[in-house]
């Protein structure tokens, strides 16, 4: 039977008034959705307009209640790894579901998830059914089952709940789920979420996800740039993170940070840990709420075993401390920063004993403390003499937009993935040949040092904005940091370069 005939038969079985009576009963200016069985078409009509439909046409406002044009059933998402454990125990287990989109989507967990999902928490019960046949009859007794399970699990009486039944099929899990108020449970569609490794299935062929899963990356500074780098590495499948920052998320951060207002007041390390785990639930995230400039011993111990260090801080003192630690432990380090007003930016790669270190590039005048983007009051205050008023300090804060920071964060993340995949066989192998420079300059807008650049327009033969430029920089044989000489006073160098 065609869909048109099904609708026609259904409508004819309904005791609806005639089309003209129904339209007259309603507000004459209100548009009505009408089905014309003669043509099989749905038509929108108004009572004050002539009808073009046949005599059997019917207003279908109530059809949704009977299944035609009804919205999709609520969806319950469950974790495959948890279902296997529930079947092994063969008992009912209380859990928690998180309801979103007006309780049309539920993420149900038998155990506390590594990162709390969004949504309101609902009580949830998982039940291991003995067979598919037993599952087929649960809908007829769902309210009785709900009350019995609440008593068995000593669960508090709750007006709402989610029940997930599971048994094992020939090739996969068979699930049924119900959600709603006590006495009015409705069946839901169930989606079984496979192992976390499947998250990165589309990366295969481009990234060696198995290799990245074993890598450990330290990220120092979780502001606008560092937070974006975290997200990109988590999406790529990096398996282990060590995060450093001592700041909390403030309202002024939100316009550029990956975290939103729900994370206000939280330590950035904890907020980013949750963000990483939302994208890669199998990752491990170690957090250190410290200032690496004043707690250098703790920092040194924490990064000793990492494969890569990323410096995304907002001051040169911390960058130099990261540089020294990287050289000490022979760990590759990356440094990304935006210049004033994010008119541009740069990324430095330090491969110990193979190319320049950060101090080499800084001493050549390629990086200047005066070029640093001042994105927050704390940073600007620390770099300004005490006799300058807070009002004047605030006037020096000139941050760029999130879209200005993104290219620098993405380039840093790309270099990180190339470094972590180095020597592999995936598509990143070609980028090793392209990204040979250790110093990269991003021209963002025709301001400051890029003011003389030609308008981008249609010219690709001259220097223009919105391009990366790789610079060949040699190692400084007399560098006081990477050359085998006496200990180096970083604060003296910063002061010297600032003036």
C-alpha positions as CSV (number, residue, x, y, z in Angstrom):
1,X,0.0,0.0,0.0
2,X,1.4,3.4,-0.9
3,X,2.0,6.1,1.6
4,X,-0.8,8.1,0.0
5,X,-3.3,5.3,0.4
6,X,-2.2,4.7,4.0
7,X,-2.9,8.3,4.9
8,X,-6.2,8.3,3.0
9,X,-7.4,5.2,4.9
10,X,-6.3,6.6,8.2
11,X,-8.0,9.9,7.6
12,X,-11.2,8.2,6.5
13,X,-11.3,6.2,9.7
14,X,-11.2,9.4,11.8
15,X,-14.4,11.2,12.8
16,X,-13.1,14.7,11.7
17,X,-15.4,17.5,10.6
18,X,-15.5,18.5,7.0
19,X,-12.7,20.7,5.8
20,X,-14.8,23.8,5.5
21,X,-16.2,23.4,9.0
22,X,-12.8,22.8,10.5
23,X,-11.3,25.9,8.8
24,X,-14.2,28.1,9.9
25,X,-13.8,26.9,13.5
26,X,-10.2,28.0,13.6
27,X,-8.9,31.5,13.3
28,X,-9.5,32.4,9.6
29,X,-6.0,33.9,9.4
30,X,-4.3,30.7,10.6
31,X,-2.7,28.5,8.0
32,X,-3.7,24.8,8.1
33,X,-1.9,21.8,6.8
34,X,-4.4,19.8,4.7
35,X,-4.1,16.4,3.0
36,X,-5.9,15.8,-0.3
37,X,-6.3,12.1,-0.9
38,X,-7.3,12.7,-4.5
39,X,-3.8,14.0,-5.4
40,X,-1.8,12.6,-2.5
41,X,-0.5,16.1,-1.7
42,X,-0.1,18.1,1.5
43,X,-1.3,21.7,1.0
44,X,-1.2,24.7,3.2
45,X,-4.5,26.6,3.2
46,X,-6.2,29.5,4.9
47,X,-10.0,29.8,5.6
48,X,-10.2,33.2,3.9
49,X,-8.8,31.8,0.7
50,X,-10.5,29.6,-1.9
51,X,-9.7,25.9,-1.5
52,X,-8.1,24.1,-4.4
53,X,-8.4,20.7,-2.8
54,X,-11.0,18.0,-3.4
55,X,-14.1,17.3,-1.3
56,X,-12.3,14.5,0.7
57,X,-9.4,16.8,1.9
58,X,-8.9,16.8,5.6
59,X,-7.1,19.0,8.1
60,X,-4.3,16.8,9.6
61,X,-3.4,18.7,12.8
62,X,-3.9,15.5,14.9
63,X,-2.2,13.0,12.6
64,X,1.1,13.3,14.4
65,X,-0.4,11.7,17.4
66,X,-1.2,8.5,15.4
67,X,2.2,8.1,13.8
68,X,2.1,9.9,10.4
69,X,4.6,12.8,10.4
70,X,5.5,12.1,14.1
71,X,8.8,13.3,15.3
72,X,11.6,10.8,15.9
73,X,11.5,8.9,19.2
74,X,14.0,10.0,21.8
75,X,17.5,8.6,21.5
76,X,19.5,6.9,24.2
77,X,23.3,6.5,23.6
78,X,25.1,3.8,25.6
79,X,28.7,2.7,25.7
80,X,29.5,-0.7,24.2
81,X,32.2,-1.3,26.9
82,X,29.7,-0.8,29.7
83,X,27.2,-3.1,28.1
84,X,29.7,-6.0,28.1
85,X,30.3,-5.5,31.8
86,X,26.6,-5.4,32.6
87,X,26.0,-8.7,30.8
88,X,28.9,-10.3,32.7
89,X,27.3,-9.3,36.0
90,X,23.8,-10.5,35.0
91,X,22.2,-8.1,37.4
92,X,20.5,-4.7,37.3
93,X,22.7,-1.7,37.9
94,X,21.9,1.9,38.7
95,X,23.5,4.6,36.6
96,X,23.0,8.1,35.4
97,X,21.7,9.5,32.1
98,X,22.1,13.1,30.9
99,X,19.1,14.5,29.1
100,X,19.6,17.1,26.4
101,X,17.4,18.9,23.8
102,X,14.2,18.8,25.8
103,X,14.8,15.2,26.9
104,X,15.0,13.9,23.3
105,X,18.6,12.8,23.6
106,X,20.0,10.8,26.6
107,X,23.7,9.8,27.2
108,X,23.4,6.9,29.6
109,X,26.2,5.6,31.8
110,X,26.5,2.7,34.1
111,X,29.6,4.2,35.6
112,X,30.7,7.8,36.1
113,X,32.1,9.1,32.8
114,X,35.6,10.5,32.7
115,X,34.2,13.9,31.6
116,X,30.7,14.9,32.6
117,X,28.4,15.4,29.6
118,X,26.1,18.4,29.2
119,X,22.4,18.1,30.2
120,X,20.3,17.4,33.2
121,X,21.0,14.3,35.2
122,X,18.2,11.6,35.2
123,X,18.3,8.4,37.3
124,X,19.0,5.4,35.0
125,X,18.9,1.6,35.4
126,X,20.7,-1.0,33.3
127,X,19.2,-4.5,33.1
128,X,20.8,-7.6,31.7
129,X,18.0,-9.6,29.9
130,X,18.4,-13.3,29.6
131,X,17.4,-13.5,26.0
132,X,16.0,-11.5,23.0
133,X,12.6,-13.2,23.6
134,X,12.5,-11.8,27.1
135,X,13.3,-8.3,25.7
136,X,10.4,-8.5,23.4
137,X,7.8,-8.3,26.2
138,X,9.3,-5.6,28.4
139,X,7.2,-2.8,26.9
140,X,4.0,-4.3,28.1
141,X,5.2,-4.4,31.7
142,X,7.6,-1.4,31.7
143,X,5.9,0.5,34.5
144,X,5.8,-2.5,36.8
145,X,9.4,-3.3,35.9
146,X,10.4,0.3,36.8
147,X,8.8,0.2,40.2
148,X,10.3,-3.2,41.0
149,X,13.8,-2.2,39.9
150,X,13.7,1.0,42.1
151,X,12.8,-1.2,45.1
152,X,15.6,-3.8,44.3
153,X,18.2,-1.1,43.9
154,X,16.9,0.9,46.8
155,X,16.7,3.9,44.4
156,X,14.9,7.0,45.6
157,X,11.4,7.5,44.1
158,X,11.9,9.7,41.1
159,X,9.3,11.2,38.8
160,X,11.5,10.4,35.7
161,X,13.9,7.8,34.7
162,X,15.7,5.8,31.9
163,X,15.8,2.0,31.7
164,X,18.1,0.2,29.4
165,X,17.7,-3.5,28.7
166,X,20.5,-5.4,27.0
167,X,21.2,-8.9,25.8
168,X,23.8,-10.3,23.5
169,X,22.8,-11.0,19.9
170,X,24.7,-13.2,17.3
171,X,27.0,-10.4,16.3
172,X,26.3,-7.5,18.6
173,X,24.3,-6.2,21.5
174,X,20.5,-6.1,21.4
175,X,19.1,-3.1,23.4
176,X,15.8,-1.6,24.2
177,X,15.4,1.6,26.2
178,X,12.5,3.5,27.8
179,X,12.4,7.0,29.3
180,X,9.8,9.2,30.9
181,X,7.8,9.8,34.0
182,X,6.7,7.0,36.2
183,X,3.6,5.5,34.7
184,X,4.3,7.0,31.3
185,X,7.5,5.4,30.0
186,X,8.0,5.8,26.2
187,X,10.3,3.6,24.2
188,X,13.5,5.2,22.7
189,X,15.8,4.5,19.9
190,X,19.1,3.1,21.1
191,X,22.6,3.9,19.7
192,X,25.5,1.8,20.9
193,X,28.7,3.9,21.0
194,X,31.6,1.6,20.0
195,X,35.1,1.7,21.5
196,X,36.8,5.0,21.8
197,X,39.4,4.0,19.1
198,X,36.6,4.3,16.5
199,X,36.6,8.1,17.1
200,X,39.7,8.4,15.0
201,X,38.7,5.9,12.3
202,X,38.5,8.7,9.7
203,X,42.0,9.9,10.5
204,X,43.6,6.6,9.4
205,X,45.6,7.0,6.2
206,X,46.5,10.6,7.1
207,X,47.6,10.1,10.7
208,X,49.1,7.1,12.4
209,X,46.6,7.0,15.2
210,X,48.1,4.0,16.9
211,X,51.4,5.9,17.1
212,X,49.8,9.1,18.4
213,X,47.9,7.2,21.1
214,X,51.2,6.3,22.8
215,X,52.6,9.8,22.7
216,X,52.8,12.2,25.7
217,X,52.6,15.9,25.2
218,X,53.2,18.7,27.7
219,X,51.3,21.9,27.1
220,X,52.3,24.9,29.1
221,X,49.7,27.8,29.1
222,X,46.0,27.0,28.4
223,X,44.8,30.4,27.2
224,X,43.4,31.1,23.8
225,X,46.2,29.5,21.9
226,X,47.0,26.7,24.3
227,X,43.4,25.6,24.6
228,X,43.0,25.4,20.8
229,X,46.2,23.4,20.5
230,X,44.8,21.0,23.2
231,X,41.6,20.4,21.2
232,X,43.4,19.8,17.9
233,X,45.8,17.3,19.4
234,X,42.9,15.5,21.2
235,X,41.0,15.3,17.9
236,X,44.1,13.8,16.2
237,X,44.3,11.0,18.8
238,X,47.2,12.0,21.0
239,X,46.8,9.7,24.0
240,X,48.6,11.4,26.9
241,X,48.6,15.1,28.0
242,X,50.4,16.9,30.8
243,X,48.8,20.4,31.3
244,X,50.3,23.4,33.1
245,X,48.5,26.6,34.1
246,X,47.6,28.4,37.3
247,X,44.9,30.7,36.0
248,X,41.2,30.4,36.3
249,X,38.8,31.0,33.4
250,X,37.4,34.6,33.5
251,X,34.7,36.3,31.5
252,X,37.2,38.2,29.4
253,X,38.7,34.9,28.3
254,X,35.5,33.5,26.7
255,X,35.6,35.4,23.4
256,X,38.9,33.6,22.5
257,X,38.9,30.4,24.6
258,X,37.5,27.1,23.6
259,X,35.7,26.9,26.9
260,X,32.5,28.7,27.5
261,X,30.6,30.4,30.3
262,X,29.7,27.1,32.0
263,X,33.4,26.8,32.9
264,X,33.8,30.3,34.4
265,X,35.8,30.3,37.6
266,X,37.3,26.9,37.0
267,X,41.0,26.3,36.8
268,X,41.9,26.1,33.1
269,X,43.7,22.8,33.6
270,X,40.6,21.1,34.9
271,X,38.3,22.7,32.3
272,X,40.7,21.6,29.5
273,X,41.0,18.1,31.0
274,X,37.2,17.7,30.5
275,X,37.4,19.2,27.0
276,X,40.1,16.7,26.0
277,X,38.3,13.7,27.5
278,X,35.1,14.7,25.7
279,X,37.0,14.3,22.4
280,X,39.2,11.4,23.4
281,X,37.7,9.5,26.3
282,X,40.6,7.0,26.5
283,X,43.2,9.8,26.9
284,X,45.1,10.3,30.1
285,X,45.4,13.9,31.4
286,X,47.8,14.9,34.1
287,X,47.3,18.5,35.4
288,X,49.7,20.8,37.3
289,X,48.2,24.1,38.6
290,X,51.6,25.7,39.0
291,X,53.6,28.7,37.8
292,X,56.6,27.1,36.1
293,X,58.7,30.2,36.7
294,X,58.5,29.9,40.5
295,X,58.1,26.1,40.7
296,X,60.8,25.0,38.3
297,X,61.6,21.8,40.2
298,X,58.1,20.5,39.9
299,X,58.0,21.5,36.2
300,X,61.3,19.8,35.5
301,X,60.1,16.5,37.1
302,X,56.8,16.5,35.3
303,X,58.1,16.9,31.8
304,X,61.0,14.5,32.1
305,X,59.2,11.7,30.3
306,X,57.2,13.6,27.7
307,X,57.7,13.3,23.9
308,X,57.1,16.9,23.1
309,X,56.7,20.3,25.0
310,X,54.5,23.1,23.7
311,X,55.0,26.6,25.1
312,X,51.8,28.6,24.7
313,X,52.5,31.1,27.5
314,X,52.2,34.9,27.3
315,X,55.7,35.9,28.5
316,X,59.2,35.3,27.5
317,X,60.5,34.3,30.9
318,X,58.4,31.2,30.9
319,X,59.3,30.4,27.3
320,X,63.0,30.5,28.2
321,X,62.5,28.3,31.1
322,X,60.7,25.8,28.8
323,X,63.5,26.1,26.3
324,X,66.1,25.3,29.0
325,X,64.1,22.3,30.3
326,X,63.7,21.0,26.7
327,X,67.5,21.2,26.1
328,X,68.2,19.6,29.4
329,X,66.0,16.6,28.7
330,X,66.6,16.5,25.0
331,X,62.9,17.0,24.2
332,X,61.6,18.8,21.1
333,X,59.8,22.0,22.0
334,X,57.4,24.3,20.1
335,X,56.6,27.9,20.9
336,X,53.7,29.8,19.4
337,X,52.7,33.4,20.0
338,X,50.7,36.3,18.6
339,X,52.3,39.7,18.2
340,X,50.7,43.0,19.1
341,X,47.0,43.1,18.2
342,X,47.6,39.7,16.5
343,X,48.7,41.5,13.4
344,X,50.9,38.5,13.0
345,X,52.6,35.8,14.9
346,X,55.3,33.2,14.9
347,X,56.1,29.6,15.8
348,X,59.5,28.3,16.8
349,X,60.6,24.7,16.8
350,X,63.5,23.7,18.9
351,X,65.1,20.3,18.2
352,X,67.9,20.0,20.8
353,X,71.4,19.6,19.2
354,X,69.8,20.0,15.8
355,X,69.2,23.6,14.9
356,X,68.7,26.8,16.8
357,X,67.1,27.0,20.3
358,X,64.7,29.8,21.4
359,X,67.6,31.9,22.7
360,X,69.4,31.7,19.4
361,X,66.4,33.1,17.5
362,X,65.7,35.7,20.2
363,X,69.4,36.9,20.3
364,X,69.3,37.4,16.5
365,X,66.5,39.9,16.9
366,X,63.9,37.8,15.2
367,X,61.7,37.9,18.3
368,X,61.2,41.0,20.4
369,X,59.6,41.4,23.8
370,X,58.1,44.6,22.6
371,X,56.2,42.7,19.9
372,X,54.4,40.6,22.5
373,X,50.6,40.6,22.4
374,X,49.2,41.9,25.7
375,X,45.9,40.1,26.0
376,X,45.1,40.5,29.8
377,X,45.7,42.9,32.6
378,X,47.9,40.6,34.7
379,X,50.3,40.3,31.8
380,X,50.4,44.0,31.0
381,X,50.8,45.0,34.7
382,X,53.8,42.6,35.2
383,X,55.6,44.1,32.2
384,X,54.9,47.8,33.0
385,X,56.8,49.9,35.7
386,X,55.0,50.3,39.0
387,X,54.6,54.0,38.6
388,X,52.3,53.6,35.6
389,X,48.7,53.7,36.6
390,X,46.3,50.8,36.2
391,X,44.3,52.9,33.8
392,X,47.3,53.4,31.5
393,X,48.3,49.7,31.8
394,X,44.7,48.7,30.7
395,X,45.1,50.9,27.7
396,X,48.1,48.8,26.5
397,X,46.0,45.6,26.3
398,X,45.5,44.9,22.6
399,X,44.4,41.3,22.0
400,X,43.5,39.9,18.7
401,X,40.3,38.0,17.8
402,X,39.9,34.3,18.1
403,X,40.2,34.0,14.3
404,X,43.5,35.8,14.6
405,X,44.8,33.3,17.1
406,X,43.5,30.2,15.3
407,X,46.1,30.1,12.5
408,X,49.0,30.2,15.0
409,X,47.4,27.5,17.2
410,X,46.7,25.3,14.2
411,X,50.2,25.7,12.8
412,X,51.7,24.8,16.2
413,X,49.4,21.8,16.4
414,X,50.3,20.7,12.9
415,X,54.0,20.9,13.7
416,X,53.4,18.9,16.8
417,X,51.6,16.1,14.9
418,X,54.4,16.1,12.3
419,X,57.0,15.8,15.1
420,X,55.1,13.1,16.9
421,X,54.7,11.2,13.6
422,X,58.2,11.7,12.4
423,X,59.6,8.8,10.6
424,X,56.2,7.2,10.0
425,X,54.6,6.2,6.8
426,X,51.3,8.2,6.8
427,X,50.6,11.4,4.8
428,X,52.5,13.4,7.5
429,X,55.7,12.1,5.9
430,X,55.3,14.7,3.1
431,X,54.9,17.5,5.6
432,X,58.3,16.6,7.0
433,X,59.8,17.6,3.7
434,X,57.7,20.9,3.5
435,X,58.1,22.0,7.1
436,X,61.9,22.0,7.3
437,X,62.3,25.5,8.8
438,X,62.6,26.0,12.6
439,X,61.1,29.5,12.5
440,X,57.7,30.4,10.9
441,X,56.2,33.8,10.6
442,X,52.4,34.4,10.1
443,X,51.4,37.6,8.4
444,X,47.8,38.3,9.5
445,X,47.0,41.9,8.7
446,X,48.8,44.7,6.8
447,X,49.8,46.4,10.1
448,X,53.0,47.1,11.9
449,X,55.9,45.2,10.3
450,X,53.5,44.0,7.5
451,X,52.2,47.4,6.6
452,X,54.4,47.5,3.5
453,X,53.1,44.2,2.1
454,X,51.2,44.4,-1.2
455,X,47.4,44.0,-1.0
456,X,46.6,40.3,-1.2
457,X,44.0,40.8,-4.0
458,X,45.1,38.4,-6.8
459,X,48.9,38.6,-6.3
460,X,50.6,35.4,-5.3
461,X,54.1,36.3,-6.4
462,X,54.9,38.9,-3.7
463,X,54.7,39.0,0.1
464,X,51.0,39.2,1.2
465,X,49.0,38.7,4.3
466,X,47.3,35.4,5.4
467,X,50.4,33.4,4.6
468,X,53.1,31.5,6.4
469,X,56.8,32.2,5.7
470,X,59.5,29.8,6.8
471,X,62.8,31.4,7.8
472,X,66.2,29.7,7.6
473,X,67.9,30.3,11.0
474,X,71.2,28.9,11.9
475,X,72.2,27.9,15.4
476,X,74.3,30.4,17.3
477,X,77.6,28.8,18.1
478,X,78.0,31.2,20.9
479,X,74.5,30.9,22.3
480,X,74.8,31.1,26.1
481,X,71.9,28.5,26.4
482,X,72.4,25.7,23.9
483,X,76.2,26.0,23.8
484,X,78.0,24.2,26.6
485,X,78.8,27.3,28.7
486,X,77.9,28.6,32.1
487,X,74.3,28.9,33.4
488,X,72.3,31.6,31.7
489,X,70.3,34.4,33.4
490,X,67.0,34.5,31.5
491,X,65.6,37.5,33.3
492,X,68.7,39.5,32.3
493,X,68.2,38.7,28.6
494,X,64.5,39.6,28.7
495,X,65.3,42.9,30.3
496,X,68.1,43.6,27.8
497,X,65.8,42.8,24.8
498,X,62.9,44.8,26.2
499,X,65.0,47.9,26.2
